[in-house]
Amino acid sequence: MPPSAADTTLVIGIDFGTTFSGVSWLICKTGTPPGQPEVISLWQTSTDNRRRNSDSQKVPSKMYYNEAGKLVWGFRTSPGAEAVEWSKLLLVKKGHLQTYLKGSSHFCDAKGSLQKLGKTPVQFVSEYLKALWDHAIEQIYNAQGHAVIDEMRFEIVLTVPAIWNYDARARMREAARLAGILKYRAAGRTALSFVSEPEAAAIATIPELETRGDLGVGDSFVIIDAGGGTVDIISYKVDELEPLSKFTNEYVDEGALCGGTFLDKEFESFLKRVIGAASWNKMDRSDIRGIMNNEWEHGIKRAFDGEPDRYRVEFPSRAQTKPLLFSSDELQPIFDKTVSQIGGLVNNQIRAIETKTSQLPKLVVLVGGFGRSPYILKYLKSMLSDRITVLQARGDKPWTAICRGAALSGAANLSLADGSGSPLVQSRVARSSYGWIHYLEFKEGLHDARDKWLHPTDKLWCAKNQMHWVIKRGEDISLMQAKTYGYQFSWGADIRGCQDITKDIYTCSDSNPPSRMQNSIQILASFTFRTPKPVEQFEMGIAEDSSRYRKWSFGLKVVVSGASFDLFLVSDGKEEKIYRTIVDVK
């Protein structure tokens, strides 16, 4: 018999990466510990790619439109096609990018491709996400059957880089909405939350550290998530052993755009210098892509470890260039330019840990696609000598850590919400304040005269534009208990039927958020809820001028779980979830 929709949820973790994307899923039942996620590994491929890529834990984050206007994405893209890549970078507004990236070929190529297509970054990303989502859901249906899955609630967890601000996250949310990921289903509203990529990687990796005998309560460890675009670093302190189930993020999360694609560009520039512009310009983009895919991506990049060796690169006949052999010494500077930036991030993190705890972290753990590089492992081991152990798992585990961790994060949040579990991350401090506008009785000397406002129904003088901050910057949201805030809404006596009410959620990064609306406050999102019964059934009120109106008293309950908070409408003793938004935490 299919599981009950009331106590069963399908959790789907989506890692939309700069170069590759992954999807994992698991089914959670209330009161039952979650299992390990399944990873989608069967992808549609083109004839050219079928032999190598028909079964993979991730799929390329690229796509294009063929001559018939049909979308071609993932492994179906031909190596010679003008596919759009690195579109994820465009979700970050140019003003928020690091200076060196604004003029980089990664950013300019992706931006130029989208301009030719006449699409915004959100539109383009949504179309890729739709293709990814539709394929993933089809695979889950194939594994479980329509009847079972259609009875379940959906909990979606999207991963984002640690360095993304709220504007980028809002764009990702809108892309997910346009992709149809959030559409209402017969089983109920689809919930969406975000988790930072390094935290997702940590959640997936930490259980694998349980059998080690060198971690104790109070010890720290560092997770390096090295992906195609970003490299994120996060560190945790162990709070509880046997099992290793609770940990605290007490240090500054760091990230930079120094992932594998930047190494790719360095190698491409190196080849161009070696063979000269004349030979290089004889090749078209499909030739160059072929070299980068066959000679570099599936050859040198994966094998290079810095040890003495020779590496062969072949060129198409039109380049009129014979095959070349490169020594490790010739290639090492290409790797060092990117890998040294990762080393700098690691050094910063270690110094922060040592300053706070007076001891070094016990472990540095490499995850992510680029994190599988044997040269990064060697570089970090040399940099850290014997002071800190550097770990690098083999196989696909490092590559799939983020999408698996996303699903496990969603499962942990469900357990926390139903009371059957406890938070994995014991401390999450809000980087910003969150709340909405309300009005209060106006008091001379307390409220700004500009906010004085005569309420249209009860005819009382009120102070409008007052901020009600339900989460304040610097608060440890892991310690926050669910709380209900009471409000009242009113209508003229002639209004009939159920009414929709829309409220905006605002955020402010000021250390002391203002009590009234000001320029430093930005809108984050909007949510809409409906009155539980027609207005004419609400209590009648008598205004100051003896006119009549209808009034409704209700509550908004805020429940924090993980790095999100859920809003519930409370009325007549009943609760209904109406919205979820994300809390930017450290």
GUKOLNU-808279 format. One line per 4 residues: their letters; for each residue x, y, z of C-alpha. Coordinates in nm, 4 decimals, padded with zeros to 6 digits, always signed. Example, Ala and Ser with C-alpha at 12.3 -4.5 7.8 and 13.67 -1.06 7.14 Angstrom:
BEGIN
AS) +01.2300:-00.4500:+00.7800; +01.3670:-00.1060:+00.7140
***
This chain:
BEGIN
MPPS) +00.0000:+00.0000:+00.0000; +00.1410:+00.3454:-00.0871; +00.2778:+00.5489:+00.2060; +00.0403:+00.8021:+00.3572
AADT) +00.0728:+01.1511:+00.2078; +00.0364:+01.2903:+00.5584; +00.3627:+01.1457:+00.6874; +00.5797:+01.0847:+00.3807
TLVI) +00.7878:+01.3399:+00.1900; +01.0043:+01.3145:-00.1189; +01.3201:+01.5189:-00.0616; +01.5120:+01.6202:-00.3747
GIDF) +01.8545:+01.7828:-00.3590; +01.9613:+01.9812:-00.6661; +02.3197:+02.0934:-00.7189; +02.3108:+02.3313:-01.0161
GTTF) +02.6824:+02.3707:-01.0772; +02.8900:+02.5998:-01.2955; +03.0110:+02.3116:-01.5109; +02.8192:+02.0026:-01.3936
SGVS) +02.4904:+01.9494:-01.2100; +02.3633:+01.6658:-00.9954; +02.0352:+01.5509:-00.8413; +01.9769:+01.3202:-00.5462
WLIC) +01.6597:+01.2092:-00.3694; +01.5289:+01.0124:-00.0761; +01.1923:+00.9360:+00.0797; +01.1390:+01.0455:+00.4397
KTGT) +00.8714:+00.9148:+00.6727; +00.7784:+01.1031:+00.9892; +00.9558:+00.9651:+01.2950; +01.1865:+00.7388:+01.0912
PPGQ) +01.5582:+00.8191:+01.0435; +01.6334:+00.8989:+00.6780; +01.8390:+00.6622:+00.4674; +02.1090:+00.7516:+00.2179
PEVI) +02.0095:+00.9443:-00.0951; +01.9893:+00.7947:-00.4404; +02.1801:+00.9883:-00.7080; +02.0376:+01.0280:-01.0583
SLWQ) +02.2972:+00.8667:-01.2850; +02.1222:+00.7840:-01.6128; +02.1215:+01.0684:-01.8639; +02.0138:+01.1062:-02.2237
TSTD) +02.3167:+01.1309:-02.4495; +02.4111:+01.2085:-02.8070; +02.5685:+00.9464:-03.0294; +02.9092:+01.1151:-02.9903
NRRR) +02.8951:+01.0956:-02.6104; +02.7077:+00.7705:-02.5562; +03.0090:+00.5477:-02.4986; +03.1649:+00.7665:-02.2314
NSDS) +02.8791:+00.9412:-02.0591; +02.5631:+00.7307:-02.0672; +02.5959:+00.6549:-01.6954; +02.7313:+00.9427:-01.4868
QKVP) +02.6698:+01.0852:-01.1403; +02.6443:+01.4365:-01.2896; +02.5445:+01.6025:-01.6148; +02.7083:+01.9018:-01.7921
SKMY) +02.5522:+02.2403:-01.7073; +02.5344:+02.3506:-02.0673; +02.2779:+02.3701:-02.3429; +02.1946:+02.5272:-02.6776
YNEA) +01.9088:+02.5477:-02.9275; +01.9455:+02.3546:-03.2521; +01.8407:+02.4770:-03.5949; +01.4837:+02.3650:-03.5268
GKLV) +01.4770:+02.5709:-03.2081; +01.4765:+02.2603:-02.9898; +01.6602:+02.2630:-02.6580; +01.9699:+02.0416:-02.6458
WGFR) +02.1284:+02.0032:-02.3032; +02.3656:+01.8028:-02.0889; +02.5346:+01.5034:-02.2513; +02.3287:+01.5518:-02.5669
TSPG) +02.5305:+01.8594:-02.6550; +02.7871:+01.7920:-02.9264; +03.1525:+01.8802:-02.8458; +03.1562:+02.1025:-03.1534
AEAV) +02.8348:+02.2894:-03.0804; +02.8160:+02.6494:-02.9582; +02.6691:+02.5520:-02.6224; +02.6168:+02.8122:-02.3523
EWSK) +02.8275:+02.7331:-02.0464; +02.8888:+02.9004:-01.7090; +02.5413:+03.0573:-01.7087; +02.5335:+03.0166:-01.3296
LLLV) +02.7860:+03.3025:-01.3012; +02.5331:+03.5383:-01.4588; +02.2890:+03.4992:-01.1691; +02.5287:+03.7200:-00.9725
KKGH) +02.4918:+04.0835:-01.0764; +02.8074:+04.2295:-01.2264; +02.8412:+04.4821:-00.9454; +02.8738:+04.1982:-00.6931
LQTY) +03.1373:+04.0021:-00.8863; +03.5045:+04.0127:-00.7987; +03.6873:+04.2700:-01.0121; +03.9017:+04.0178:-01.1959
LKGS) +03.5968:+03.8161:-01.3037; +03.4017:+04.1031:-01.4586; +03.6231:+04.1049:-01.7658; +03.7000:+03.7338:-01.7696
SHFC) +03.6245:+03.5221:-02.0729; +03.3986:+03.2987:-01.8577; +03.1673:+03.5846:-01.7753; +03.1896:+03.7618:-02.1132
DAKG) +03.1347:+03.4466:-02.3192; +02.8274:+03.3445:-02.1207; +02.6844:+03.6963:-02.1218; +02.7420:+03.7360:-02.4960
SLQK) +02.5749:+03.4016:-02.5701; +02.2636:+03.4986:-02.3751; +02.2460:+03.8381:-02.5429; +02.2472:+03.6663:-02.8833
LGKT) +01.9597:+03.4473:-02.7657; +01.7712:+03.7467:-02.6252; +01.7315:+03.5800:-02.2867; +01.7956:+03.6969:-01.9324
PVQF) +02.0111:+03.4836:-01.7019; +01.7031:+03.3877:-01.4989; +01.5146:+03.2800:-01.8127; +01.8042:+03.0752:-01.9445
VSEY) +01.8830:+02.9077:-01.6127; +01.5139:+02.8279:-01.5658; +01.5077:+02.6446:-01.8990; +01.8103:+02.4369:-01.8011
LKAL) +01.6589:+02.3664:-01.4582; +01.3321:+02.2615:-01.6229; +01.5147:+02.0088:-01.8413; +01.7107:+01.8821:-01.5405
WDHA) +01.3986:+01.8667:-01.3209; +01.1801:+01.6913:-01.5789; +01.4458:+01.4271:-01.6383; +01.5077:+01.3732:-01.2660
IEQI) +01.1366:+01.3364:-01.1880; +01.1015:+01.0869:-01.4711; +01.3833:+00.8781:-01.3222; +01.2252:+00.8918:-00.9751
YNAQ) +00.8898:+00.7853:-01.1220; +01.0660:+00.4962:-01.2971; +01.2164:+00.3875:-00.9654; +00.9065:+00.4233:-00.7444
GHAV) +00.6006:+00.4481:-00.9663; +00.3568:+00.7349:-01.0240; +00.1026:+00.6173:-00.7686; +00.3506:+00.6306:-00.4811
IDEM) +00.5262:+00.9559:-00.5723; +00.2080:+01.1476:-00.6520; +00.0863:+01.0863:-00.2961; +00.3913:+01.2537:-00.1432
RFEI) +00.4740:+01.6095:-00.0475; +00.7859:+01.7491:-00.2173; +01.0719:+01.9145:-00.0290; +01.3253:+02.0687:-00.2675
VLTV) +01.6719:+02.1809:-00.1534; +01.8843:+02.3877:-00.3923; +02.2530:+02.4448:-00.3248; +02.4177:+02.7859:-00.3674
PAIW) +02.7775:+02.9100:-00.3302; +02.8705:+03.0483:+00.0116; +02.9690:+03.3802:-00.1482; +02.6269:+03.4414:-00.3061
NYDA) +02.4251:+03.7324:-00.1714; +02.0485:+03.7510:-00.1432; +02.0000:+03.8990:-00.4856; +02.1632:+03.5949:-00.6470
RARM) +01.9581:+03.3590:-00.4289; +01.6393:+03.5421:-00.5224; +01.7256:+03.4983:-00.8892; +01.7811:+03.1278:-00.8338
REAA) +01.4454:+03.0997:-00.6593; +01.2732:+03.2760:-00.9505; +01.4475:+03.0449:-01.1988; +01.3217:+02.7452:-01.0003
RLAG) +00.9688:+02.8862:-01.0065; +00.9799:+02.9442:-01.3835; +01.1147:+02.5903:-01.4284; +00.7961:+02.4509:-01.2736
ILKY) +00.9775:+02.3080:-00.9726; +00.7484:+02.4909:-00.7293; +00.4162:+02.4318:-00.8996; +00.1299:+02.3251:-00.6769
RAAG) +00.0702:+01.9511:-00.6718; -00.2283:+01.7426:-00.5676; -00.0368:+01.6351:-00.2539; +00.0117:+01.9994:-00.1513
RTAL) +00.2493:+02.2903:-00.1753; +00.6085:+02.2190:-00.2828; +00.8578:+02.3570:-00.0302; +01.1893:+02.5065:-00.1407
SFVS) +01.4933:+02.5813:+00.0711; +01.8599:+02.6584:+00.0090; +02.1764:+02.5239:+00.1661; +02.5250:+02.6563:+00.1007
EPEA) +02.7371:+02.4260:-00.1120; +03.0120:+02.3809:+00.1496; +02.7572:+02.2997:+00.4215; +02.5904:+02.0427:+00.1955
AAIA) +02.9315:+01.8918:+00.1270; +03.0009:+01.8799:+00.5013; +02.6676:+01.7110:+00.5782; +02.7434:+01.4390:+00.3230
TIPE) +03.1049:+01.3965:+00.4311; +03.0855:+01.4024:+00.8107; +02.9274:+01.0532:+00.8518; +03.2300:+00.9147:+00.6674
LETR) +03.4560:+01.0575:+00.9416; +03.2801:+00.8719:+01.2247; +03.5096:+00.5703:+01.2182; +03.8243:+00.7811:+01.2611
GDLG) +03.9917:+00.7741:+01.5998; +04.1619:+01.1130:+01.5705; +03.8572:+01.3392:+01.6114; +03.7395:+01.4362:+01.9584
VGDS) +03.4895:+01.6805:+02.1046; +03.6241:+02.0318:+02.0511; +03.8369:+01.9364:+01.7500; +03.7906:+02.1204:+01.4195
FVII) +03.7987:+02.0098:+01.0584; +03.7901:+02.1944:+00.7247; +03.5810:+02.1020:+00.4202; +03.7026:+02.2313:+00.0811
DAGG) +03.4377:+02.2169:-00.1896; +03.6281:+02.2710:-00.5130; +03.3880:+02.2899:-00.8040; +03.3975:+02.4139:-01.1596
GTVD) +03.3383:+02.7799:-01.0811; +03.3648:+02.8423:-00.7084; +03.5791:+02.6989:-00.4336; +03.4055:+02.7239:-00.0952
IISY) +03.5556:+02.6472:+00.2423; +03.3685:+02.5785:+00.5640; +03.4955:+02.4600:+00.9024; +03.3230:+02.2946:+01.1964
KVDE) +03.3929:+02.2135:+01.5584; +03.2863:+01.8699:+01.6832; +03.0207:+01.8972:+01.9549; +02.9241:+01.5341:+01.9993
LEPL) +03.0774:+01.1948:+01.9227; +02.9363:+00.8418:+01.8896; +02.7849:+00.9188:+01.6557; +02.9505:+01.2263:+01.5096
SKFT) +02.6114:+01.3927:+01.4776; +02.6422:+01.7492:+01.6033; +02.8826:+02.0194:+01.5007; +02.9146:+02.3966:+01.5132
NEYV) +03.0210:+02.6363:+01.2414; +03.2159:+02.8901:+01.4465; +03.4422:+03.0265:+01.1783; +03.4147:+03.2546:+00.8755
DEGA) +03.2976:+03.0740:+00.5619; +03.5070:+03.1713:+00.2619; +03.4723:+03.1311:-00.1097; +03.6336:+03.2469:-00.4307
LCGG) +03.5955:+03.2004:-00.8029; +03.8981:+02.9778:-00.8565; +03.7377:+02.6509:-00.9631; +03.8283:+02.4109:-01.2402
TFLD) +03.7023:+02.6240:-01.5287; +03.9615:+02.8903:-01.4499; +04.2307:+02.6244:-01.4776; +04.0779:+02.5269:-01.8147
KEFE) +04.1167:+02.8824:-01.9415; +04.4786:+02.8953:-01.8265; +04.5586:+02.5793:-02.0217; +04.3792:+02.7041:-02.3328
SFLK) +04.5783:+03.0302:-02.3203; +04.8985:+02.8303:-02.2712; +04.8331:+02.6200:-02.5832; +04.7590:+02.9297:-02.7887
RVIG) +05.0919:+03.0851:-02.6883; +05.2843:+02.7632:-02.7612; +05.1554:+02.6956:-03.1128; +05.1209:+03.0616:-03.2072
AASW) +04.8268:+03.2709:-03.3216; +04.8621:+03.1653:-03.6879; +04.8091:+02.7947:-03.6158; +04.5535:+02.8633:-03.3440
NKMD) +04.3372:+03.0760:-03.5739; +04.3234:+02.7971:-03.8337; +04.1103:+02.5986:-03.5901; +03.7419:+02.6700:-03.5290
RSDI) +03.5701:+02.6553:-03.1920; +03.4714:+02.2905:-03.2401; +03.8394:+02.1998:-03.2855; +03.9335:+02.3833:-02.9672
RGIM) +03.6487:+02.2247:-02.7729; +03.7628:+01.8839:-02.8938; +04.1158:+01.9441:-02.7675; +03.9916:+02.0746:-02.4353
NNEW) +03.7555:+01.7792:-02.3915; +03.9751:+01.4932:-02.5102; +04.3323:+01.6017:-02.4429; +04.2741:+01.8151:-02.1359
EHGI) +03.9512:+01.7347:-01.9447; +03.9752:+01.3577:-01.9824; +04.3534:+01.3470:-01.9924; +04.6038:+01.5923:-01.8465
KRAF) +04.3733:+01.7681:-01.6003; +04.2684:+01.4457:-01.4287; +04.6106:+01.2800:-01.4322; +04.8491:+01.5631:-01.3453
DGEP) +05.0012:+01.5193:-01.0008; +05.3172:+01.7268:-01.0297; +05.5476:+01.4260:-01.0493; +05.8005:+01.4102:-01.3381
DRYR) +05.6164:+01.2956:-01.6486; +05.5429:+01.3829:-02.0134; +05.1967:+01.4723:-02.1482; +05.0990:+01.4506:-02.5148
VEFP) +04.8572:+01.6875:-02.6914; +04.7356:+01.6219:-03.0475; +04.5897:+01.8884:-03.2761; +04.3497:+01.8630:-03.5733
SRAQ) +04.5134:+01.8519:-03.9150; +04.3954:+02.2001:-04.0115; +04.6131:+02.3498:-03.7363; +04.9177:+02.2145:-03.9239
TKPL) +05.0853:+02.1493:-03.5905; +05.2469:+01.8203:-03.4953; +05.1637:+01.6565:-03.1610; +05.3437:+01.8206:-02.8705
LFSS) +05.4882:+01.6747:-02.5515; +05.4876:+01.8838:-02.2356; +05.6847:+01.8151:-01.9223; +05.5414:+01.8437:-01.5715
DELQ) +05.7638:+02.1477:-01.5153; +05.6009:+02.3247:-01.8114; +05.2493:+02.2499:-01.6910; +05.2909:+02.3092:-01.3189
PIFD) +05.2735:+02.6939:-01.3404; +04.9329:+02.6574:-01.5115; +04.8036:+02.4573:-01.2161; +04.9752:+02.6722:-00.9552
KTVS) +04.8058:+02.9928:-01.0693; +04.4656:+02.8514:-00.9710; +04.5595:+02.6036:-00.6985; +04.7612:+02.8637:-00.5082
QIGG) +04.4385:+03.0613:-00.4605; +04.2831:+02.7558:-00.2981; +04.5901:+02.7305:-00.0774; +04.5398:+03.0924:+00.0261
LVNN) +04.1789:+03.0240:+00.1283; +04.2884:+02.7228:+00.3306; +04.5594:+02.9230:+00.5061; +04.3079:+03.1948:+00.5978
QIRA) +04.0722:+02.9362:+00.7417; +04.3439:+02.7642:+00.9427; +04.4616:+03.0954:+01.0881; +04.1044:+03.1814:+01.1905
IETK) +04.0653:+02.8441:+01.3645; +04.4027:+02.8706:+01.5377; +04.3264:+03.2245:+01.6571; +03.9948:+03.1162:+01.8076
TSQL) +04.0881:+02.7776:+01.9518; +04.4686:+02.7964:+01.9969; +04.4983:+02.4727:+01.8024; +04.5114:+02.3590:+01.4419
PKLV) +04.2251:+02.1727:+01.2735; +04.2703:+01.7972:+01.2689; +04.1587:+01.7382:+00.9109; +04.1248:+01.9079:+00.5723
VLVG) +03.8784:+01.7207:+00.3483; +03.8592:+01.7706:-00.0288; +03.5250:+01.7300:-00.2092; +03.3768:+01.8500:-00.5377
GFGR) +03.4684:+01.7670:-00.8968; +03.7847:+01.9769:-00.8982; +03.8530:+01.8466:-00.5482; +03.9384:+01.5097:-00.7051
SPYI) +04.2516:+01.6583:-00.8642; +04.5637:+01.4674:-00.7537; +04.7670:+01.7879:-00.7829; +04.5470:+01.9788:-00.5352
LKYL) +04.5981:+01.6934:-00.2901; +04.9752:+01.7030:-00.3360; +04.9856:+02.0834:-00.3151; +04.7929:+02.0971:+00.0124
KSML) +04.9913:+01.8121:+00.1665; +05.3131:+01.9944:+00.0824; +05.1776:+02.3241:+00.2152; +05.0532:+02.1768:+00.5426
SDRI) +05.3386:+01.9228:+00.5806; +05.2611:+01.6858:+00.8686; +05.0694:+01.9392:+01.0780; +04.7225:+01.8574:+00.9388
TVLQ) +04.5897:+01.5453:+00.7657; +04.4509:+01.6053:+00.4150; +04.1833:+01.3608:+00.2948; +04.0593:+01.2998:-00.0586
ARGD) +03.8053:+01.0241:-00.1173; +03.8183:+00.8357:-00.4450; +03.5413:+00.7479:-00.6875; +03.2284:+00.9585:-00.7234
KPWT) +03.1722:+01.0406:-00.3558; +03.3566:+01.3742:-00.3618; +03.1839:+01.4672:-00.6877; +02.8338:+01.3952:-00.5564
AICR) +02.8844:+01.5232:-00.2013; +02.6930:+01.8469:-00.2590; +02.3779:+01.7026:-00.4166; +02.3724:+01.4180:-00.1596
GAAL) +02.4249:+01.6660:+00.1214; +02.1395:+01.8811:-00.0109; +01.8956:+01.5905:+00.0200; +02.0278:+01.4994:+00.3656
SGAA) +01.9913:+01.8637:+00.4722; +01.6264:+01.8593:+00.3658; +01.5685:+01.5328:+00.5519; +01.7313:+01.6769:+00.8660
NLSL) +01.5093:+01.9850:+00.8495; +01.1994:+01.7651:+00.8220; +01.3080:+01.5662:+01.1281; +01.3677:+01.8904:+01.3145
ADGS) +01.0246:+02.0245:+01.2192; +00.8362:+01.7115:+01.3310; +01.0348:+01.6856:+01.6556; +01.1980:+01.3519:+01.5760
GSPL) +01.5484:+01.4892:+01.5215; +01.7917:+01.7544:+01.6341; +01.9866:+02.0083:+01.4276; +02.3101:+01.8826:+01.2733
VQSR) +02.4586:+02.2297:+01.2767; +02.4264:+02.3537:+01.6338; +02.4927:+02.7212:+01.5661; +02.3690:+02.9339:+01.2808
VARS) +02.3953:+03.3089:+01.3256; +02.1814:+03.5364:+01.1087; +02.3842:+03.7701:+00.8881; +02.0809:+03.9957:+00.8313
SYGW) +01.7500:+04.0895:+00.9924; +01.4121:+03.9724:+00.8563; +01.0604:+04.0993:+00.9064; +00.7694:+04.2914:+00.7621
IHYL) +00.5828:+04.6192:+00.7908; +00.2972:+04.6665:+01.0363; +00.1236:+04.9590:+01.1986; +00.0921:+05.0637:+01.5621
EFKE) -00.1109:+05.3116:+01.7601; +00.0545:+05.6496:+01.6979; +00.2292:+05.8032:+01.9988; +00.3606:+06.1597:+01.9937
GLHD) +00.7324:+06.1771:+02.0645; +00.7797:+05.8070:+01.9948; +00.6837:+05.7773:+01.6303; +00.8000:+05.9862:+01.3355
ARDK) +00.5391:+06.2462:+01.2364; +00.5803:+06.1384:+00.8711; +00.4289:+05.8029:+00.9627; +00.1121:+05.9417:+01.1206
WLHP) -00.1844:+05.7867:+00.9394; -00.5599:+05.7727:+00.9924; -00.6741:+05.4139:+00.9607; -00.9540:+05.4008:+00.6997
TDKL) -01.1820:+05.1597:+00.8840; -01.1461:+05.2072:+01.2613; -01.0587:+05.5807:+01.2197; -00.7740:+05.5653:+01.4750
WCAK) -00.4444:+05.7485:+01.4317; -00.1704:+05.4954:+01.3617; +00.2007:+05.4886:+01.2861; +00.2479:+05.3212:+00.9489
NQMH) +00.5713:+05.1827:+00.7982; +00.6843:+05.0325:+01.1293; +00.9201:+04.7362:+01.1007; +00.8520:+04.4151:+01.2883
WVIK) +01.1801:+04.2231:+01.2889; +01.1132:+03.8562:+01.3643; +01.4819:+03.7662:+01.3181; +01.7592:+04.0122:+01.3964
RGED) +02.1131:+04.0164:+01.2683; +02.3514:+03.8369:+01.5051; +02.0852:+03.6119:+01.6594; +02.1610:+03.2408:+01.6786
ISLM) +01.8613:+03.1101:+01.4880; +01.9396:+02.7529:+01.5981; +01.8224:+02.8536:+01.9459; +01.5021:+03.0277:+01.8352
QAKT) +01.1745:+02.8743:+01.9455; +00.8609:+02.8894:+01.7335; +00.6734:+03.2114:+01.8018; +00.3360:+03.3470:+01.6911
YGYQ) +00.2831:+03.7185:+01.6278; -00.0684:+03.8589:+01.6469; -00.2145:+04.0993:+01.3897; -00.5511:+04.2417:+01.2897
FSWG) -00.6897:+04.3195:+00.9485; -01.0118:+04.5053:+00.8752; -01.2470:+04.5797:+00.5848; -01.5390:+04.8053:+00.5181
ADIR) -01.8775:+04.6598:+00.6159; -01.9765:+04.6247:+00.2494; -01.6926:+04.3848:+00.1576; -01.8001:+04.0250:+00.0909
GCQD) -01.6312:+03.6906:+00.0290; -01.2880:+03.5492:+00.1097; -01.0044:+03.7950:+00.0592; -00.6372:+03.7535:-00.0350
ITKD) -00.3762:+03.9377:+00.1714; -00.0222:+03.9942:+00.0444; +00.2672:+04.0889:+00.2685; +00.6285:+04.1624:+00.1813
IYTC) +00.9262:+04.0181:+00.3667; +01.2108:+04.2642:+00.4104; +01.5759:+04.2217:+00.5004; +01.8376:+04.4583:+00.6404
SDSN) +02.2087:+04.4026:+00.6977; +02.2512:+04.6924:+00.9436; +02.3926:+04.5814:+01.2799; +02.1009:+04.7617:+01.4473
PPSR) +01.8015:+04.7420:+01.2094; +01.5801:+05.0538:+01.2013; +01.2359:+05.0528:+01.3605; +01.0741:+05.2179:+01.0565
MQNS) +01.1124:+05.1767:+00.6819; +01.4381:+05.3272:+00.5532; +01.6632:+05.3028:+00.2467; +01.8841:+05.0355:+00.4050
IQIL) +01.5871:+04.7956:+00.4096; +01.5318:+04.5846:+00.0980; +01.2393:+04.3704:-00.0094; +01.3255:+04.0012:-00.0117
ASFT) +01.0044:+03.8243:-00.1101; +00.6250:+03.8363:-00.0915; +00.3735:+03.5871:+00.0389; -00.0032:+03.5704:-00.0006
FRTP) -00.2647:+03.4037:+00.2160; -00.6448:+03.3938:+00.2094; -00.8954:+03.4537:+00.4839; -01.0294:+03.1208:+00.6136
KPVE) -01.3882:+03.2384:+00.5742; -01.5841:+03.5188:+00.4030; -01.5307:+03.8661:+00.5446; -01.9003:+03.9040:+00.6335
QFEM) -01.8581:+03.6239:+00.8913; -01.5938:+03.8122:+01.0886; -01.6672:+04.0178:+01.4004; -01.8244:+04.3587:+01.3487
GIAE) -01.6393:+04.6630:+01.4815; -01.7568:+05.0196:+01.5529; -01.5215:+05.2973:+01.4378; -01.4563:+05.6290:+01.6133
DSSR) -01.7066:+05.7975:+01.3785; -01.9679:+05.5259:+01.4578; -01.9291:+05.3618:+01.1155; -01.9136:+04.9823:+01.1029
YRKW) -01.6394:+04.7549:+00.9735; -01.5331:+04.3907:+00.9828; -01.2180:+04.2858:+01.1699; -01.0156:+03.9677:+01.1697
SFGL) -00.7556:+03.8768:+01.4332; -00.4981:+03.6217:+01.3218; -00.1412:+03.5144:+01.3900; +00.1706:+03.4560:+01.1853
KVVV) +00.3760:+03.1757:+01.3366; +00.7491:+03.1722:+01.2582; +00.9251:+02.8343:+01.2788; +01.2993:+02.8251:+01.2118
SGAS) +01.4419:+02.4987:+01.0786; +01.7944:+02.4705:+00.9496; +01.8744:+02.7880:+00.7588; +01.5120:+02.8586:+00.6630
FDLF) +01.2038:+02.9841:+00.8384; +00.8484:+02.8764:+00.7698; +00.5433:+03.0974:+00.8103; +00.2140:+02.9525:+00.9301
LVSD) -00.1221:+03.1296:+00.9311; -00.2900:+03.0797:+01.2694; -00.6652:+03.1414:+01.2844; -00.9484:+02.9877:+01.4857
GKEE) -00.7089:+02.7382:+01.6424; -00.5875:+02.6060:+01.3055; -00.2456:+02.6378:+01.1414; -00.1591:+02.6415:+00.7711
KIYR) +00.1898:+02.6746:+00.6247; +00.1889:+02.9665:+00.3834; +00.5505:+03.0405:+00.3001; +00.9167:+02.9486:+00.3468
TIVD) +01.2132:+03.1788:+00.3051; +01.5869:+03.1488:+00.3576; +01.7971:+03.2984:+00.6357; +02.1473:+03.4097:+00.5391
VK) +02.3631:+03.2581:+00.8128; +02.7226:+03.2067:+00.9109
***
